[in-house]
Amino acid sequence: MSQPIEDYALIGDLRCAALVGRNGSIDWFCPPRFDAPACFAALLGRAEHGHWQLSPVGEVLEVRRYYQPDTLVLCTEMITASGRVKITDCMPLGDDITLLRRVEVLAGQVAMRMSLLPRFGYGAHAAHCEHTEAGLSAWYGEERLLLRSDQPAELGEGQIRALFSLSEGESRSFQLCYLSPGQMPAALIDSAQQLEDCAKAWRGWVAQCSYHGRWREAVVRSLITLKALTYAPSGGMVAAPTTSLPEVVGGEANWDYRFCWIRDAVLALDILLDSNYFDEARSWRDWLLRVLDGEDGELAVLYSVSGEAPLGEEQLSWMPGYKGSRPVRIGNAASTQHQLDLQGQLIDLLHLARRSGVDMYPETWQRQCSLVNDLVERWRDPDDGIWELRGERRHFTHSKIYAWVAFDRSIRDAETFGWDAPLERWRQARDELRADICRNGIDTARGAFKQSYEEAEPDASLLMIPLLGFLPIKDERVQATIAWVEQELYRNELVYRFRQTDAFAGEEGAFLPCSFWLVDNWVMSGRDREAEALFERLLALRNDVGLLAEEYDPRHGFLGNFPQAFSHLALIKSAYLIEACERVHRGGEPERHSYKPVD
């Protein structure tokens, strides 16, 4: 039986990541990069689909977990009848991809077990295990894992095992390296030194953070999580390190999120600049510009970590899925959808970068002009919308508003920097689109914005209207939209994306980013106490090590892929916005971005 999603913690090395359960089992690991086939896939099946467990032999009476302060070094303390043990897990930030595990007994005497059972190709292929001069090797085809330890181990049928007992003050270390074809293992480094160096590197990165407000712990943990979801060789940030964790337990809404969405990039660049992470902002910019320069036509909804279109979507028939939620998918067919909001998201990002002093290549403006000119002809088309529901295309109001953002930001940049552009044509399109949205995107009975021109349904994505500057927060239509969301989509002090009848299959959980958007709308409306109460409620939903999934359901806990970049981005943005309103003018409308000069 799968552990609850919230029972997992994240470790990573800025190329790939692993999920560690409260029971000491690493159940998800996809080296050498986020979207590679998993060699530990028990997360989506059973133990025999691949795991690496390190835990006491006897019953564990109590578990306490925490990250070392300002790091991604995870500590799990387990109490048994005979003693207390601490397991420290991390992925060192070096050239090799390594899982490092160290167990030490803090009190008493504890019998321990270690079980390493790789299953390559998402649980499809058993490993061949053998002794080598460098250590214990587990391999299939060209993929190889090498285990080195100061604890002797035995080889079994496709697995490596050890039983041992430690007394207070004693410890053992295990280093599991992923070796690419032809790669030789690096010299063995003292595990204590590796742990110290890893923690030091993370603390040095956190020291750059400019946020020192009331919620620093939550903001810093979210920033570390976002950094851990970044593929360092390219600068791209994945939406989550997992695939197929369900939006509905037992349902079919199981998607692969190990890709980079342009939507997330806009929020990420905003947050990185506000938090003083200019190097990461430049890397994100470079990833996006490579995507932009490489496109010869429409933008795609999502890309691989290196900037290419992802491979087609597949189903893994042999995987049972998380709590029986099938199918298990790899790849994401949403990459072929038409989403009208894409141009607006990308252009909003370019606008933000320019206003923040991040340099752009001269040819980027020409490419942007091409996108905007194309949008002049296409903004009247229906699309698949932000929620990627895979149904009939509609005229989604949120998508139209982002098309307006594309015109608005492009016009403003052309005027500010004196660049050549067909401004009259763009202004006419912007004004026509605004009028069209305000005419066809309104439910006349409520005076509120509706999900699409075709259907008078509430949609939490429309909470973005004042955040994007389409209309001010005090506008009656904006306030009516907030009230409609509160009435129809706000339950259990959380916000759902839309009416549940619209879900892909079954009843999904509350969508956490939408809940943070309501916080933002309330604080901008001057409803400070309500905003802070909801914000604190959302913080309380984080698991014991401060991580959030995509959704939350009171019956099932976390739902969707985990940890989710979108949720952590929204958390940080709300923390900044609350304090900006406090500093500038309570109940007012602060600047959407803080513009800092960048060298």
C-alpha positions as CSV (number, residue, x, y, z in Angstrom):
1,M,0.0,0.0,0.0
2,S,1.4,3.4,-1.0
3,Q,2.2,5.9,1.7
4,P,0.2,9.1,1.8
5,I,1.8,11.7,-0.4
6,E,2.4,14.0,2.5
7,D,4.6,11.3,4.1
8,Y,7.4,12.0,1.5
9,A,10.2,14.6,1.6
10,L,12.3,15.9,-1.2
11,I,16.1,15.7,-1.7
12,G,17.9,16.7,-4.9
13,D,21.0,17.9,-6.6
14,L,19.7,20.4,-9.2
15,R,19.6,17.7,-11.9
16,C,17.2,15.1,-10.6
17,A,15.4,14.4,-7.3
18,A,14.3,11.6,-5.0
19,L,11.4,11.2,-2.6
20,V,12.1,9.8,0.9
21,G,9.2,8.3,2.9
22,R,8.7,8.6,6.7
23,N,9.5,4.9,6.8
24,G,13.0,5.5,5.5
25,S,12.3,4.2,2.0
26,I,13.3,6.2,-1.1
27,D,10.4,5.3,-3.4
28,W,11.1,7.7,-6.4
29,F,14.4,8.4,-8.1
30,C,14.9,9.3,-11.8
31,P,18.5,9.8,-12.7
32,P,20.2,11.4,-14.5
33,R,17.5,14.1,-14.9
34,F,14.0,14.8,-13.8
35,D,12.2,13.3,-16.8
36,A,14.4,10.2,-17.0
37,P,12.9,6.7,-16.4
38,A,12.7,5.9,-12.7
39,C,14.8,3.2,-11.1
40,F,12.9,3.5,-7.9
41,A,9.2,3.6,-8.6
42,A,7.5,2.2,-5.6
43,L,5.7,5.5,-5.2
44,L,3.4,4.5,-8.1
45,G,3.2,0.8,-7.2
46,R,4.6,-1.5,-4.6
47,A,8.0,-2.1,-3.1
48,E,8.9,-4.6,-5.9
49,H,8.8,-1.7,-8.4
50,G,12.0,-0.3,-6.9
51,H,13.0,1.3,-3.6
52,W,15.9,1.8,-1.2
53,Q,14.9,1.3,2.4
54,L,17.0,2.1,5.5
55,S,15.1,1.6,8.8
56,P,15.0,-0.2,12.1
57,V,14.1,-3.9,12.1
58,G,11.7,-3.6,15.0
59,E,8.5,-1.5,15.3
60,V,9.0,2.2,15.0
61,L,7.0,3.9,17.8
62,E,7.6,7.5,16.7
63,V,9.0,9.4,13.7
64,R,10.3,13.0,13.7
65,R,11.5,14.6,10.5
66,Y,13.1,17.9,9.7
67,Y,15.5,19.6,7.2
68,Q,18.7,21.0,8.6
69,P,18.0,24.7,8.8
70,D,18.2,26.5,5.4
71,T,19.2,23.3,3.6
72,L,17.8,20.3,1.6
73,V,19.6,17.9,4.0
74,L,16.8,15.7,5.5
75,C,16.9,14.2,9.0
76,T,14.6,11.4,10.1
77,E,14.6,10.4,13.7
78,M,13.0,7.1,14.6
79,I,12.3,5.8,18.1
80,T,12.0,2.1,18.8
81,A,11.6,0.2,22.1
82,S,15.4,-0.3,22.2
83,G,16.7,3.1,21.2
84,R,16.6,6.2,18.9
85,V,18.2,6.4,15.5
86,K,18.7,9.3,13.0
87,I,18.9,8.8,9.3
88,T,20.4,11.7,7.3
89,D,19.7,11.9,3.6
90,C,20.9,14.2,0.9
91,M,22.1,14.5,-2.7
92,P,25.5,16.2,-2.7
93,L,25.8,19.1,-5.1
94,G,28.8,17.7,-7.1
95,D,29.6,16.3,-10.5
96,D,28.3,12.8,-9.8
97,I,24.7,12.0,-9.1
98,T,24.7,10.4,-5.6
99,L,22.2,9.5,-3.0
100,L,24.0,9.8,0.4
101,R,22.5,8.1,3.5
102,R,24.0,8.1,7.0
103,V,22.5,6.3,10.0
104,E,23.6,7.0,13.5
105,V,22.2,5.8,16.9
106,L,21.4,8.6,19.3
107,A,20.4,6.5,22.2
108,G,20.3,2.8,23.1
109,Q,21.0,0.0,20.6
110,V,19.0,-0.4,17.3
111,A,19.0,-3.3,14.9
112,M,18.9,-1.9,11.3
113,R,18.1,-3.2,7.8
114,M,19.1,-1.9,4.4
115,S,17.3,-3.1,1.3
116,L,18.3,-1.8,-2.1
117,L,16.0,-3.1,-4.9
118,P,16.4,-1.2,-8.2
119,R,13.9,-1.7,-11.0
120,F,15.0,0.1,-14.1
121,G,12.6,1.5,-16.7
122,Y,9.8,2.5,-14.2
123,G,9.8,-0.8,-12.4
124,A,10.0,-2.9,-15.6
125,H,13.4,-4.4,-15.4
126,A,15.1,-6.2,-12.5
127,A,18.8,-5.3,-11.8
128,H,21.8,-7.6,-12.2
129,C,23.8,-7.3,-9.0
130,E,27.5,-8.1,-8.6
131,H,30.6,-7.3,-6.6
132,T,33.2,-5.0,-8.3
133,E,36.4,-3.5,-7.1
134,A,34.7,-0.1,-6.7
135,G,31.7,-1.5,-4.8
136,L,28.4,-3.3,-5.3
137,S,27.0,-2.8,-8.7
138,A,23.3,-3.0,-9.8
139,W,22.8,-2.6,-13.6
140,Y,20.5,-3.2,-16.5
141,G,21.5,-2.4,-20.0
142,E,23.6,0.8,-20.0
143,E,22.2,2.0,-16.6
144,R,24.2,1.3,-13.5
145,L,24.1,2.1,-9.8
146,L,27.1,1.6,-7.6
147,L,26.7,1.2,-3.8
148,R,29.7,2.0,-1.6
149,S,29.5,1.6,2.2
150,D,31.4,0.9,5.4
151,Q,28.7,-1.7,6.1
152,P,29.1,-5.1,4.4
153,A,26.1,-6.2,2.4
154,E,24.8,-9.3,0.6
155,L,23.6,-9.8,-2.9
156,G,20.2,-11.3,-3.5
157,E,17.9,-11.9,-6.4
158,G,18.1,-8.4,-8.0
159,Q,18.8,-6.7,-4.8
160,I,21.4,-5.8,-2.1
161,R,20.6,-6.3,1.6
162,A,22.2,-5.8,5.0
163,L,21.3,-6.4,8.6
164,F,23.3,-4.8,11.3
165,S,23.1,-3.5,14.8
166,L,24.4,-0.2,16.1
167,S,24.9,1.2,19.6
168,E,24.8,4.8,20.8
169,G,27.4,6.9,19.0
170,E,27.9,4.4,16.2
171,S,27.1,5.2,12.6
172,R,27.1,3.7,9.0
173,S,27.1,5.5,5.7
174,F,25.8,4.4,2.2
175,Q,26.6,6.2,-1.0
176,L,24.7,5.2,-4.1
177,C,26.1,6.7,-7.4
178,Y,24.4,6.7,-10.7
179,L,26.9,6.0,-13.5
180,S,26.1,7.0,-17.1
181,P,27.5,4.7,-19.9
182,G,31.3,4.7,-19.8
183,Q,31.5,6.8,-16.6
184,M,34.0,5.7,-14.0
185,P,33.2,6.2,-10.3
186,A,34.8,9.1,-8.6
187,A,37.1,8.7,-5.7
188,L,35.3,7.9,-2.5
189,I,34.8,11.0,-0.3
190,D,34.2,10.9,3.4
191,S,30.4,10.9,4.0
192,A,30.5,13.3,6.9
193,Q,32.5,15.8,4.8
194,Q,29.9,15.4,1.9
195,L,27.0,16.1,4.3
196,E,28.8,19.2,5.7
197,D,29.7,20.5,2.2
198,C,26.1,19.9,1.0
199,A,24.6,21.8,4.0
200,K,27.1,24.6,3.6
201,A,26.3,25.0,-0.1
202,W,22.5,25.3,0.6
203,R,23.1,27.7,3.5
204,G,25.3,29.9,1.3
205,W,22.5,30.0,-1.3
206,V,19.8,30.9,1.2
207,A,22.0,33.7,2.6
208,Q,21.3,35.6,-0.6
209,C,17.6,35.8,0.1
210,S,16.2,39.3,0.6
211,Y,13.0,38.3,2.4
212,H,13.1,38.8,6.2
213,G,9.4,39.1,6.9
214,R,7.0,37.3,9.2
215,W,6.9,34.1,7.2
216,R,10.6,33.7,6.5
217,E,10.6,30.0,7.4
218,A,7.8,29.2,4.9
219,V,9.2,31.4,2.2
220,V,12.8,30.1,2.5
221,R,11.6,26.5,2.5
222,S,9.5,27.2,-0.7
223,L,12.5,28.9,-2.3
224,I,14.7,25.9,-1.5
225,T,12.1,23.6,-3.0
226,L,11.9,25.7,-6.2
227,K,15.7,25.6,-6.4
228,A,15.7,21.9,-6.0
229,L,13.2,21.6,-8.9
230,T,15.5,23.5,-11.2
231,Y,17.6,21.7,-13.8
232,A,20.9,23.5,-13.3
233,P,22.4,22.7,-16.8
234,S,19.6,24.6,-18.5
235,G,18.0,26.8,-15.8
236,G,14.5,25.3,-16.5
237,M,12.2,24.5,-13.5
238,V,10.0,21.5,-13.6
239,A,6.4,21.8,-12.3
240,A,7.0,18.8,-10.0
241,P,9.6,15.9,-9.9
242,T,6.9,13.2,-10.2
243,T,4.4,11.8,-12.6
244,S,0.9,10.3,-12.2
245,L,0.2,11.2,-8.6
246,P,-3.6,11.5,-9.0
247,E,-5.8,14.6,-8.8
248,V,-8.6,12.1,-7.9
249,V,-7.7,8.9,-6.0
250,G,-8.6,6.0,-8.2
251,G,-9.3,8.3,-11.1
252,E,-7.7,8.9,-14.5
253,A,-6.4,12.5,-14.0
254,N,-2.8,11.3,-13.6
255,W,-0.3,13.5,-15.5
256,D,3.4,13.8,-15.9
257,Y,4.6,17.1,-14.4
258,R,8.4,16.6,-14.9
259,F,8.4,19.4,-17.5
260,C,8.7,23.2,-17.7
261,W,5.5,25.3,-18.1
262,I,5.8,28.8,-19.4
263,R,3.1,29.7,-16.9
264,D,5.3,28.7,-14.0
265,A,8.2,30.6,-15.5
266,V,6.4,33.9,-15.2
267,L,5.7,33.4,-11.5
268,A,9.2,32.0,-11.0
269,L,11.0,34.9,-12.5
270,D,8.9,37.4,-10.5
271,I,9.7,35.6,-7.3
272,L,13.4,35.1,-8.0
273,L,13.9,38.8,-8.8
274,D,12.0,39.8,-5.7
275,S,14.1,37.4,-3.5
276,N,17.5,38.6,-4.8
277,Y,18.3,35.5,-6.9
278,F,19.5,37.2,-10.1
279,D,21.6,34.3,-11.3
280,E,18.6,32.0,-11.2
281,A,16.5,34.7,-12.9
282,R,19.1,35.0,-15.7
283,S,19.2,31.2,-16.1
284,W,15.4,31.0,-16.4
285,R,15.5,33.9,-18.9
286,D,18.1,32.0,-21.0
287,W,16.0,28.8,-20.9
288,L,13.0,30.8,-22.1
289,L,14.9,32.7,-24.8
290,R,16.2,29.4,-26.2
291,V,12.7,28.2,-26.3
292,L,11.5,31.4,-28.0
293,D,14.3,31.4,-30.5
294,G,13.9,27.8,-31.3
295,E,10.2,28.0,-32.1
296,D,9.1,28.4,-35.7
297,G,5.4,28.9,-35.2
298,E,3.2,28.3,-32.2
299,L,4.5,28.2,-28.7
300,A,4.0,24.9,-26.9
301,V,2.3,24.7,-23.5
302,L,5.3,22.9,-21.9
303,Y,8.9,21.9,-22.7
304,S,11.5,19.5,-21.4
305,V,14.1,20.7,-18.9
306,S,16.5,21.3,-21.8
307,G,13.9,23.2,-23.9
308,E,12.7,20.7,-26.4
309,A,9.1,19.6,-26.9
310,P,8.5,16.5,-24.8
311,L,8.0,13.1,-26.3
312,G,4.5,11.8,-26.9
313,E,2.4,10.6,-23.9
314,E,2.6,6.9,-23.0
315,Q,0.9,4.7,-20.5
316,L,2.8,2.2,-18.4
317,S,0.5,-0.8,-18.3
318,W,2.6,-2.8,-15.8
319,M,2.4,-0.1,-13.1
320,P,-0.6,-0.3,-10.7
321,G,-0.6,3.4,-9.9
322,Y,-0.7,5.3,-6.6
323,K,-3.5,3.7,-4.6
324,G,-4.7,2.0,-7.8
325,S,-5.0,5.3,-9.7
326,R,-4.4,4.3,-13.3
327,P,-3.2,4.8,-15.9
328,V,0.4,5.8,-15.0
329,R,1.5,8.2,-17.7
330,I,4.9,9.5,-19.0
331,G,5.1,12.4,-21.3
332,N,2.3,14.9,-21.5
333,A,-0.2,15.4,-24.4
334,A,-1.0,18.8,-23.2
335,S,2.1,19.9,-25.0
336,T,0.0,19.8,-28.2
337,Q,-2.9,21.8,-26.9
338,H,-3.7,25.3,-28.1
339,Q,-3.7,27.7,-25.1
340,L,-4.3,31.3,-26.1
341,D,-2.9,32.6,-22.8
342,L,0.6,31.3,-23.7
343,Q,1.7,34.5,-25.6
344,G,0.4,36.6,-22.7
345,Q,2.3,34.6,-20.1
346,L,5.6,34.7,-22.1
347,I,5.3,38.4,-23.0
348,D,4.4,39.3,-19.4
349,L,7.6,37.5,-18.4
350,L,9.7,39.5,-20.9
351,H,8.1,42.7,-19.7
352,L,8.9,41.9,-16.1
353,A,12.5,41.0,-17.0
354,R,13.0,44.2,-19.0
355,R,11.5,46.4,-16.2
356,S,13.7,44.6,-13.7
357,G,16.9,45.3,-15.7
358,V,17.5,41.8,-17.0
359,D,19.1,42.1,-20.4
360,M,17.4,40.7,-23.5
361,Y,18.9,39.9,-26.8
362,P,18.0,42.4,-29.6
363,E,16.3,39.7,-31.7
364,T,13.9,38.9,-28.9
365,W,11.8,42.0,-29.6
366,Q,11.4,41.0,-33.2
367,R,10.3,37.5,-32.2
368,Q,7.9,39.1,-29.7
369,C,6.4,41.4,-32.4
370,S,5.8,38.3,-34.6
371,L,3.9,36.7,-31.7
372,V,1.8,39.7,-31.1
373,N,1.0,40.3,-34.8
374,D,-0.1,36.6,-34.9
375,L,-2.3,37.2,-31.8
376,V,-4.0,40.1,-33.6
377,E,-5.4,37.6,-36.0
378,R,-6.1,34.8,-33.5
379,W,-7.4,36.2,-30.3
380,R,-11.0,35.5,-31.4
381,D,-10.2,31.7,-31.6
382,P,-11.4,29.3,-28.9
383,D,-8.7,27.4,-27.0
384,D,-8.1,24.6,-24.4
385,G,-7.7,26.9,-21.4
386,I,-5.5,27.0,-18.4
387,W,-6.9,23.8,-16.8
388,E,-6.1,21.6,-19.9
389,L,-9.3,19.7,-19.6
390,R,-8.9,17.9,-23.0
391,G,-12.5,18.6,-24.0
392,E,-14.0,20.8,-26.7
393,R,-12.3,24.1,-27.1
394,R,-14.1,27.2,-25.8
395,H,-13.7,30.9,-25.5
396,F,-12.2,30.8,-22.0
397,T,-12.3,34.2,-20.3
398,H,-9.0,33.7,-18.5
399,S,-7.3,33.0,-21.9
400,K,-8.7,36.1,-23.4
401,I,-7.5,38.2,-20.5
402,Y,-4.0,36.9,-21.0
403,A,-4.2,37.7,-24.7
404,W,-5.0,41.3,-23.5
405,V,-1.9,41.1,-21.3
406,A,0.2,40.3,-24.4
407,F,-1.0,43.5,-26.2
408,D,-0.8,45.6,-23.0
409,R,2.7,44.7,-22.0
410,S,4.0,44.9,-25.6
411,I,2.6,48.3,-26.1
412,R,4.0,49.6,-22.8
413,D,7.5,48.2,-23.6
414,A,7.5,49.7,-27.1
415,E,6.5,53.1,-25.7
416,T,9.0,52.9,-22.8
417,F,12.0,51.8,-24.8
418,G,11.2,53.6,-28.1
419,W,11.1,50.4,-30.1
420,D,9.6,50.0,-33.6
421,A,6.2,48.4,-33.5
422,P,2.8,48.7,-35.3
423,L,1.4,50.5,-32.2
424,E,-1.9,51.6,-33.7
425,R,-2.7,48.1,-34.8
426,W,-1.9,46.7,-31.4
427,R,-3.8,49.4,-29.5
428,Q,-6.9,48.8,-31.7
429,A,-6.6,45.0,-31.0
430,R,-6.1,45.6,-27.3
431,D,-9.1,47.8,-27.0
432,E,-11.3,45.5,-29.1
433,L,-10.3,42.6,-27.0
434,R,-11.0,44.4,-23.7
435,A,-14.5,45.4,-25.0
436,D,-15.1,41.8,-26.1
437,I,-14.2,40.4,-22.7
438,C,-16.3,42.9,-20.8
439,R,-19.2,42.2,-23.1
440,N,-19.1,38.4,-23.6
441,G,-17.1,37.3,-20.5
442,I,-19.7,38.6,-18.0
443,D,-22.6,36.8,-16.5
444,T,-25.2,39.5,-16.8
445,A,-27.3,38.1,-13.9
446,R,-24.4,38.3,-11.5
447,G,-22.3,41.1,-13.0
448,A,-19.3,38.8,-12.6
449,F,-16.8,37.3,-15.0
450,K,-17.6,33.7,-16.0
451,Q,-15.4,30.7,-17.0
452,S,-16.1,31.0,-20.7
453,Y,-18.2,33.0,-23.2
454,E,-20.3,29.8,-23.7
455,E,-21.1,28.9,-20.1
456,A,-22.0,31.0,-17.0
457,E,-19.8,29.0,-14.6
458,P,-17.5,30.3,-11.8
459,D,-13.8,29.7,-12.3
460,A,-11.0,30.5,-9.8
461,S,-8.6,31.4,-12.5
462,L,-10.5,34.7,-12.8
463,L,-9.1,35.8,-9.5
464,M,-6.1,36.7,-11.6
465,I,-8.0,39.7,-13.2
466,P,-6.8,42.3,-10.6
467,L,-3.4,40.7,-10.2
468,L,-2.7,41.1,-13.9
469,G,-4.0,44.7,-14.0
470,F,-6.9,44.0,-16.3
471,L,-9.3,45.8,-13.9
472,P,-8.7,47.4,-10.5
473,I,-9.6,45.4,-7.4
474,K,-12.4,47.9,-6.5
475,D,-14.2,47.4,-9.8
476,E,-17.7,46.1,-9.2
477,R,-17.2,43.3,-11.7
478,V,-14.1,42.2,-9.9
479,Q,-15.8,42.2,-6.6
480,A,-18.7,40.3,-8.0
481,T,-16.3,37.7,-9.4
482,I,-14.6,37.3,-6.0
483,A,-18.1,36.9,-4.3
484,W,-19.1,34.2,-6.9
485,V,-15.9,32.3,-6.2
486,E,-16.5,32.5,-2.5
487,Q,-20.1,31.3,-2.9
488,E,-19.5,28.4,-5.3
489,L,-15.9,27.4,-5.1
490,Y,-14.8,28.2,-1.5
491,R,-15.4,25.1,0.8
492,N,-13.6,23.9,3.9
493,E,-11.7,27.2,3.8
494,L,-10.1,26.3,0.5
495,V,-10.7,27.2,-3.1
496,Y,-11.6,24.7,-5.9
497,R,-10.8,25.5,-9.5
498,F,-14.3,25.1,-10.9
499,R,-17.5,23.2,-10.2
500,Q,-16.7,19.5,-9.7
501,T,-18.9,18.4,-12.6
502,D,-16.2,19.9,-14.8
503,A,-13.4,17.7,-13.4
504,F,-11.7,15.2,-15.6
505,A,-13.0,12.3,-13.6
506,G,-14.5,12.2,-10.1
507,E,-14.2,14.8,-7.4
508,E,-10.8,16.4,-7.1
509,G,-9.3,18.3,-4.2
510,A,-9.0,22.0,-3.6
511,F,-6.4,23.6,-5.9
512,L,-3.9,25.3,-3.6
513,P,-2.6,28.0,-5.9
514,C,-6.2,29.3,-6.3
515,S,-6.5,29.4,-2.6
516,F,-3.5,31.7,-2.5
517,W,-5.0,33.9,-5.2
518,L,-8.0,34.4,-3.0
519,V,-5.6,35.5,-0.3
520,D,-4.2,38.0,-2.7
521,N,-7.6,39.3,-3.7
522,W,-8.7,39.7,-0.1
523,V,-5.6,41.6,0.9
524,M,-5.9,43.9,-2.1
525,S,-9.6,44.4,-1.1
526,G,-8.6,45.5,2.3
527,R,-9.9,42.3,4.0
528,D,-6.6,41.9,5.9
529,R,-7.8,39.7,8.7
530,E,-9.5,37.2,6.4
531,A,-6.5,37.2,4.1
532,E,-4.0,36.4,6.8
533,A,-6.3,33.8,8.4
534,L,-6.6,31.9,5.1
535,F,-2.9,32.3,4.5
536,E,-2.1,30.7,7.9
537,R,-4.7,28.0,7.1
538,L,-2.8,27.2,3.9
539,L,0.6,27.2,5.7
540,A,-0.8,24.7,8.2
541,L,-1.6,22.3,5.3
542,R,2.2,21.9,4.5
543,N,3.5,18.5,5.6
544,D,5.9,18.2,8.5
545,V,8.9,19.3,6.4
546,G,7.1,22.3,4.8
547,L,6.1,20.9,1.4
548,L,2.9,21.3,-0.6
549,A,1.3,19.3,-3.4
550,E,-1.0,20.6,-6.1
551,E,-4.2,19.9,-4.3
552,Y,-5.6,19.1,-0.9
553,D,-8.7,17.0,0.0
554,P,-9.9,16.7,3.6
555,R,-10.6,13.0,3.0
556,H,-7.3,12.0,1.3
557,G,-4.8,14.7,2.2
558,F,-2.5,15.8,-0.6
559,L,-3.4,15.1,-4.2
560,G,-1.6,15.6,-7.4
561,N,2.1,15.7,-8.2
562,F,4.5,16.5,-5.3
563,P,6.0,18.8,-4.4
564,Q,4.4,21.3,-6.7
565,A,6.2,24.4,-7.9
566,F,3.0,26.3,-8.6
567,S,1.8,26.0,-5.0
568,H,5.1,27.1,-3.6
569,L,5.3,30.0,-6.0
570,A,1.9,31.2,-5.0
571,L,2.8,30.9,-1.4
572,I,5.8,33.2,-1.8
573,K,3.9,35.7,-3.8
574,S,1.1,35.9,-1.2
575,A,3.7,36.4,1.6
576,Y,5.2,39.3,-0.4
577,L,1.9,40.8,-1.3
578,I,0.5,40.8,2.3
579,E,3.6,42.6,3.5
580,A,3.7,45.0,0.6
581,C,0.2,46.1,1.4
582,E,1.1,46.6,5.0
583,R,4.2,48.7,4.1
584,V,2.6,50.8,1.3
585,H,-1.1,51.3,1.9
586,R,-3.3,48.7,3.6
587,G,-6.2,47.8,1.4
588,G,-4.4,49.4,-1.6
589,E,-3.0,48.0,-4.7
590,P,0.8,47.7,-4.6
591,E,3.0,47.5,-7.6
592,R,2.7,44.0,-9.1
593,H,6.5,43.6,-9.2
594,S,9.3,45.1,-7.3
595,Y,11.7,46.4,-9.9
596,K,15.3,45.9,-8.9
597,P,18.3,46.8,-11.1
598,V,20.2,43.8,-12.4
599,D,23.8,44.0,-13.6
